[in-house]
Amino acid sequence: MRVNVDKVLERDQKLSELDDRADALQAGASQFETSAAKLKRKYWWKNLKVPPETPEIQTGASKINIDVPKIHTESPKSSLEPP
């Protein structure tokens, strides 16, 4: 009987240690998730930044009037088709 009680107490101690380790792992995972999201956002904004000359190029390009011919969507009638 005493051996069983000792085993139960030992098991309880091991479960408690395992629970503590799981909590620490969860905290580390949450911290990693937060820092990864911040880093992702940082590099997203860094890649989004526009060079200083780009607005000038865009303004100049918008002043140029480019005529684009209209593309006909109808297919030409074949001479082999009946009228």
N, C-alpha and C positions, 0 to 999 in steps of 0.2 A: 504494500500500500504506500509506504514511504517513497519507494522508487518511482511510483506513478506520479506522486505529487511533485517530486523533484523534476521529472521529465516535463510535466505541465508547466512548472515555473521556468524551466530552461527554454521551453518552446515559446512561452510568453515573452521572455527577454529577447529571443531571436526575432520574433514578430515585431516587437517594438523597435529594434534596431533597423529592421527592414523597412518599417514604416517611416522612420527618420530619414533613411537613405532615399526613399521614394519622394519624400517631401523636398529634400535638397535637390534631387534631380529635376523635379517639377519646377522649382524656383529657377534653376539654371536654364531650363528650357524656355521659360517665360522671358527671362532676361535676354536670351539669344534671339528669340522671336522679335522682341522690341528693338534690339540693336540692328537686326537684319532689316527690319522694315525701315528704320531711319536711314540706314546705309543705302538701301534701294531707292528711297525717295531722294536722297542727296545726289546720287549719280543720275537719276532721272532728270532732275533739275539742271545738273551740270551739262548733260547732253542736250538739253532743250535750249540752253543759252544761245542767243543769236549774236553773230559777230557784228561789230559796229557798222560795217559797210553794207550789210544786208538791207536795212530800210531804204538806203539811197538807191540800191539796185532795184528794189521793188518799186519805188516811186518812179524811177526812170523807165522801167519796163511797163508800168501802167500808162505812161504818157505816149508810148509808141502804139500807134493804131495798126493792128495787124488784121488784114482782111483774110478771112478763112472762107474758101469757097464752100457753098452749101452742097452737101452730099445727098444725092437723090436716093431715096429708099426704094423707089419703084424699079423693078428689073426691066430692062429693055425687052421689047417683044421680039421674039425670034421670027425669022422669015418663014420658018417651017410650020408655025402654028396657023391654024385657020383664022380668018378675020372674025 
